[in-house]
Amino acid sequence: MAVIEDESSGENDLKSRPNSAAAQPGYSSDGYETASDTELTDAVTEPENHSRRNDGGTDQHNDVSSVKNGDDGVSREVKEDEQQEKTETVDVEANEKALARANDAKLQGNSFFKAGQYEEALTKYEFAINIAPDGPSSSEVRSMCHANRAACFFKMTGYIITLEFYLELSSLMISISQNINIINESDIYPNFMAIWPGSISQGKYEETAKECTKALELNPTYIKALLRRGEAREKLEQYEESIADMTKILELDPSNDQARRTIIRLKPLAEEKREKMKEEMIGKLKEMGNSILGRFGMSVDNFKAVKDPNTGSYSVQFQR
């Protein structure tokens, strides 16, 4: 271990020496002794006494080596720490740049959305999601981009169609109008939805719900994403799920009138759908039962469920 003496001991030692300490081996220029230099110098300038060298030379050499190795170990640790700090700094800077680019892409997507260019907006939002760094720092922008993609899909269900389909249909309708002189070109466009394939609209609503779900995975209290998913689920006739989303909104914001009105409106539809599904299920069971019982000259109509008024349980009775 390197030992540095204080100034007072250094001055007393200097007075007892014929020459200045700075000029003697084993001392630094300011008069402070450095143990490693002293040991190294002593090992070199020791008188050549073979017996002494045999007895003590190895120990001195080991001392010098241990000091050197100790210094090397400390230096290596310091370098590793410095390298780690540099790496962490670079990572932080890279994440900040990526987050800034993601925010810029989101803003560009917003501009496209406002202009009604939903395909372009979708591309920008997807780009923002892909380049945003993983972790809490980017969860907000990723959540917003997923929700905005959902809004794009919701808008696209109404009047975004492929260019090929648009041109082909326009050409056909214009040709008809010229030949039979009943409609004109201006009548074509408002009536596109009358022939719009329902499966395409349904697909867009499903995409809307999926994007909102991704947004909510990043931010479970994102009311706008809950609202959009609830609206998409209503279009898909998933009334129970839509009611669940609106109920969650009221838990987060009890003053949200839109969610409350939606729940009131959807409850009868949900009940009606449950009854319809029940009837469909019973019908399928009857059909399956008749296919089996028909082999024996019977049908499910030969069986009647009778409710016990005392217990409320049912029993099946056979009748011809």
C-alpha positions as CSV (number, residue, x, y, z in Angstrom):
1,M,0.0,0.0,0.0
2,A,1.3,3.4,-0.9
3,V,2.1,5.5,2.2
4,I,2.2,9.3,2.0
5,E,3.7,11.1,5.0
6,D,2.5,14.4,6.2
7,E,4.5,17.6,5.8
8,S,6.0,17.9,9.3
9,S,7.6,14.5,9.2
10,G,8.8,15.2,5.7
11,E,10.5,18.5,6.8
12,N,12.3,16.9,9.7
13,D,13.5,14.1,7.4
14,L,14.7,16.7,4.9
15,K,16.8,18.6,7.5
16,S,18.7,15.5,8.5
17,R,19.7,14.8,4.9
18,P,22.7,16.5,3.3
19,N,21.0,17.0,-0.1
20,S,17.5,18.1,-0.9
21,A,14.8,15.4,-0.8
22,A,13.8,16.3,-4.4
23,A,17.2,15.2,-5.6
24,Q,17.3,11.9,-3.8
25,P,15.8,8.7,-5.1
26,G,12.4,7.7,-3.7
27,Y,11.0,11.2,-3.4
28,S,8.8,13.2,-5.6
29,S,9.6,16.7,-6.6
30,D,7.5,18.3,-3.9
31,G,9.2,16.4,-1.1
32,Y,6.4,13.7,-0.6
33,E,7.6,10.2,-0.5
34,T,5.9,7.7,-2.7
35,A,6.2,4.2,-1.3
36,S,6.1,2.5,-4.6
37,D,8.9,4.6,-6.0
38,T,10.9,4.1,-2.8
39,E,10.6,0.4,-2.9
40,L,11.4,0.2,-6.6
41,T,14.5,2.5,-6.2
42,D,15.7,0.7,-3.1
43,A,15.5,-2.6,-4.9
44,V,17.7,-1.2,-7.7
45,T,20.3,0.6,-5.7
46,E,20.8,-2.0,-2.9
47,P,24.5,-3.0,-2.6
48,E,25.3,-6.3,-4.2
49,N,25.5,-8.5,-1.2
50,H,24.8,-11.9,-2.5
51,S,23.6,-13.4,0.8
52,R,21.3,-10.5,1.4
53,R,19.9,-10.7,-2.1
54,N,19.3,-14.4,-1.7
55,D,17.5,-13.8,1.7
56,G,15.5,-10.7,1.1
57,G,15.5,-10.0,-2.7
58,T,12.6,-12.2,-3.3
59,D,10.5,-10.5,-0.7
60,Q,11.3,-7.1,-2.1
61,H,10.4,-8.2,-5.6
62,N,7.1,-9.7,-4.4
63,D,6.3,-6.4,-2.6
64,V,6.9,-4.4,-5.7
65,S,4.9,-6.8,-7.8
66,S,2.0,-6.8,-5.4
67,V,1.9,-3.0,-5.4
68,K,1.9,-2.9,-9.2
69,N,-0.7,-5.6,-9.4
70,G,-2.8,-3.7,-6.9
71,D,-2.5,-0.5,-8.8
72,D,-3.4,-2.3,-12.1
73,G,-6.5,-3.9,-10.4
74,V,-7.7,-0.5,-9.2
75,S,-7.1,1.1,-12.6
76,R,-8.9,-1.7,-14.4
77,E,-12.0,-1.3,-12.1
78,V,-11.9,2.5,-12.7
79,K,-11.8,2.0,-16.4
80,E,-14.7,-0.5,-16.3
81,D,-16.8,1.9,-14.2
82,E,-16.0,4.7,-16.7
83,Q,-16.9,2.5,-19.6
84,Q,-20.2,1.5,-18.0
85,E,-21.0,5.1,-17.3
86,K,-20.3,6.0,-21.0
87,T,-22.5,3.1,-22.2
88,E,-25.4,4.2,-19.9
89,T,-25.0,7.8,-21.1
90,V,-25.1,6.7,-24.8
91,D,-28.2,4.5,-24.1
92,V,-30.0,7.4,-22.4
93,E,-29.2,9.7,-25.3
94,A,-30.3,7.2,-27.9
95,N,-33.6,6.6,-26.0
96,E,-34.2,10.4,-25.9
97,K,-33.6,10.7,-29.6
98,A,-35.8,7.8,-30.4
99,L,-38.6,9.2,-28.2
100,A,-38.3,12.6,-29.9
101,R,-38.6,10.9,-33.3
102,A,-41.6,8.9,-32.1
103,N,-43.3,12.1,-30.9
104,D,-42.6,13.8,-34.3
105,A,-44.1,10.9,-36.2
106,K,-47.2,11.0,-33.9
107,L,-47.7,14.7,-34.7
108,Q,-47.3,14.0,-38.4
109,G,-49.9,11.3,-38.0
110,N,-52.2,13.7,-36.3
111,S,-51.9,16.1,-39.2
112,F,-52.8,13.4,-41.7
113,F,-55.8,12.4,-39.6
114,K,-57.1,15.9,-39.5
115,A,-56.8,16.1,-43.3
116,G,-58.8,12.9,-43.6
117,Q,-55.7,10.9,-44.9
118,Y,-56.2,7.9,-42.6
119,E,-54.0,5.5,-44.5
120,E,-51.0,7.9,-44.2
121,A,-51.9,8.6,-40.5
122,L,-51.9,4.8,-39.8
123,T,-48.4,4.5,-41.3
124,K,-47.0,7.4,-39.2
125,Y,-48.6,6.0,-36.0
126,E,-47.2,2.6,-36.7
127,F,-43.7,4.0,-37.3
128,A,-43.9,5.9,-34.0
129,I,-44.8,2.7,-32.2
130,N,-41.9,0.8,-33.8
131,I,-39.2,3.4,-33.1
132,A,-40.3,4.3,-29.6
133,P,-37.9,2.8,-27.0
134,D,-39.3,0.2,-24.7
135,G,-40.0,1.2,-21.1
136,P,-42.1,3.6,-19.0
137,S,-40.7,6.7,-20.7
138,S,-42.5,5.9,-24.0
139,S,-45.6,4.2,-22.7
140,E,-47.7,7.3,-23.1
141,V,-46.8,8.0,-26.7
142,R,-47.2,4.3,-27.7
143,S,-50.6,4.2,-25.9
144,M,-51.7,7.3,-27.7
145,C,-50.6,6.0,-31.1
146,H,-52.5,2.8,-30.6
147,A,-55.6,4.8,-29.7
148,N,-55.2,7.0,-32.7
149,R,-54.8,4.0,-35.0
150,A,-58.1,2.8,-33.6
151,A,-59.7,6.1,-34.5
152,C,-58.3,5.8,-38.0
153,F,-59.9,2.3,-38.4
154,F,-63.2,3.6,-37.0
155,K,-63.2,6.4,-39.6
156,M,-62.2,4.1,-42.4
157,T,-65.3,2.0,-41.9
158,G,-67.4,4.7,-43.5
159,Y,-65.8,5.9,-46.7
160,I,-62.2,4.7,-47.1
161,I,-62.1,2.2,-49.9
162,T,-59.4,0.8,-52.2
163,L,-58.5,2.9,-55.2
164,E,-59.1,-0.1,-57.6
165,F,-62.6,-0.7,-56.3
166,Y,-63.4,3.0,-56.4
167,L,-62.3,3.5,-60.0
168,E,-64.0,0.3,-61.2
169,L,-67.3,1.1,-59.5
170,S,-67.2,4.7,-60.6
171,S,-66.6,3.7,-64.2
172,L,-69.5,1.2,-64.1
173,M,-72.0,3.6,-62.5
174,I,-71.1,6.4,-64.9
175,S,-71.5,4.1,-67.9
176,I,-74.9,3.1,-66.6
177,S,-76.0,6.7,-66.1
178,Q,-75.0,7.7,-69.6
179,N,-76.8,4.8,-71.1
180,I,-80.2,4.9,-69.3
181,N,-80.2,8.6,-68.4
182,I,-81.6,8.1,-64.9
183,I,-78.8,9.0,-62.6
184,N,-75.8,11.4,-63.0
185,E,-72.3,11.2,-61.6
186,S,-73.1,13.2,-58.5
187,D,-75.6,10.6,-57.4
188,I,-72.9,7.9,-57.3
189,Y,-70.8,8.9,-54.3
190,P,-73.4,9.4,-51.6
191,N,-74.7,5.9,-52.2
192,F,-71.4,4.0,-52.0
193,M,-72.4,2.8,-48.5
194,A,-75.5,1.1,-49.9
195,I,-73.3,-1.4,-51.7
196,W,-70.4,-1.4,-49.3
197,P,-69.5,-5.0,-48.2
198,G,-70.3,-5.4,-44.5
199,S,-67.4,-7.7,-43.9
200,I,-65.0,-4.9,-44.7
201,S,-66.6,-2.6,-42.2
202,Q,-66.6,-5.3,-39.6
203,G,-62.9,-5.9,-40.1
204,K,-62.2,-2.3,-39.5
205,Y,-64.2,-2.3,-36.2
206,E,-62.3,-5.3,-35.1
207,E,-59.0,-3.5,-35.8
208,T,-60.3,-0.6,-33.9
209,A,-61.0,-2.7,-30.9
210,K,-57.6,-4.4,-31.1
211,E,-55.7,-1.1,-31.2
212,C,-57.6,0.2,-28.3
213,T,-56.8,-2.9,-26.3
214,K,-53.1,-2.4,-27.0
215,A,-53.4,1.2,-25.9
216,L,-55.1,0.1,-22.7
217,E,-52.4,-2.5,-22.0
218,L,-50.0,0.5,-21.8
219,N,-52.4,2.8,-20.0
220,P,-55.3,1.1,-18.3
221,T,-57.0,4.4,-17.4
222,Y,-57.0,5.8,-20.9
223,I,-60.6,6.9,-21.1
224,K,-60.5,7.8,-24.8
225,A,-59.3,4.3,-25.7
226,L,-62.1,2.8,-23.5
227,L,-64.7,4.9,-25.3
228,R,-63.5,4.0,-28.8
229,R,-63.3,0.4,-28.0
230,G,-66.8,0.5,-26.5
231,E,-68.1,2.1,-29.7
232,A,-66.4,-0.4,-31.9
233,R,-67.8,-3.3,-29.8
234,E,-71.2,-1.9,-30.2
235,K,-70.9,-1.8,-33.9
236,L,-69.8,-5.5,-33.7
237,E,-72.9,-6.2,-31.6
238,Q,-70.7,-7.1,-28.7
239,Y,-73.1,-5.3,-26.3
240,E,-71.9,-6.9,-23.1
241,E,-68.3,-6.0,-23.8
242,S,-69.3,-2.5,-24.7
243,I,-71.2,-2.1,-21.5
244,A,-68.2,-3.3,-19.6
245,D,-66.0,-0.6,-21.2
246,M,-68.6,2.1,-20.5
247,T,-68.8,0.9,-16.9
248,K,-65.1,1.2,-16.5
249,I,-65.3,4.8,-17.8
250,L,-67.8,5.7,-15.2
251,E,-65.5,4.2,-12.5
252,L,-62.8,6.6,-13.7
253,D,-65.0,9.5,-14.5
254,P,-68.5,9.4,-12.8
255,S,-69.6,12.6,-14.6
256,N,-69.2,11.0,-18.1
257,D,-72.7,11.3,-19.5
258,Q,-71.9,9.7,-22.8
259,A,-70.9,6.4,-21.1
260,R,-74.0,6.5,-18.9
261,R,-76.3,7.1,-21.8
262,T,-74.6,4.3,-23.8
263,I,-75.1,1.8,-20.9
264,I,-78.8,2.7,-20.7
265,R,-79.2,2.3,-24.5
266,L,-77.3,-1.0,-24.7
267,K,-78.8,-2.9,-21.8
268,P,-82.0,-3.8,-23.7
269,L,-80.0,-4.8,-26.8
270,A,-77.7,-7.0,-24.7
271,E,-80.8,-8.7,-23.1
272,E,-82.4,-9.2,-26.5
273,K,-79.2,-10.7,-27.9
274,R,-78.9,-13.1,-24.9
275,E,-82.5,-14.3,-25.6
276,K,-81.8,-14.7,-29.2
277,M,-78.6,-16.7,-28.6
278,K,-80.5,-18.9,-26.1
279,E,-83.2,-19.6,-28.7
280,E,-80.6,-20.4,-31.3
281,M,-78.9,-22.8,-28.9
282,I,-82.1,-24.6,-28.0
283,G,-82.9,-24.9,-31.7
284,K,-79.5,-26.5,-32.4
285,L,-79.9,-28.9,-29.5
286,K,-83.4,-29.9,-30.8
287,E,-82.0,-30.4,-34.2
288,M,-79.3,-32.6,-32.9
289,G,-81.7,-34.5,-30.6
290,N,-84.1,-35.1,-33.4
291,S,-81.4,-36.5,-35.6
292,I,-80.6,-39.1,-32.9
293,L,-84.1,-39.8,-31.7
294,G,-85.5,-40.0,-35.2
295,R,-83.7,-43.4,-35.6
296,F,-86.1,-44.7,-32.9
297,G,-89.2,-43.0,-34.3
298,M,-89.2,-40.3,-31.7
299,S,-88.4,-36.6,-31.4
300,V,-87.6,-34.1,-28.7
301,D,-91.3,-33.1,-28.8
302,N,-91.9,-36.4,-27.0
303,F,-90.1,-35.1,-24.0
304,K,-91.4,-32.3,-21.8
305,A,-89.6,-30.4,-19.0
306,V,-91.9,-30.0,-16.0
307,K,-91.0,-27.6,-13.2
308,D,-91.6,-28.5,-9.5
309,P,-93.3,-25.5,-7.9
310,N,-91.9,-26.5,-4.4
311,T,-88.2,-27.0,-5.3
312,G,-87.9,-25.1,-8.5
313,S,-86.2,-28.0,-10.2
314,Y,-87.1,-29.6,-13.5
315,S,-88.0,-33.1,-14.4
316,V,-88.3,-34.6,-17.9
317,Q,-91.4,-36.5,-18.8
318,F,-92.0,-38.7,-21.8
319,Q,-95.2,-38.3,-23.8
320,R,-96.5,-39.6,-27.1
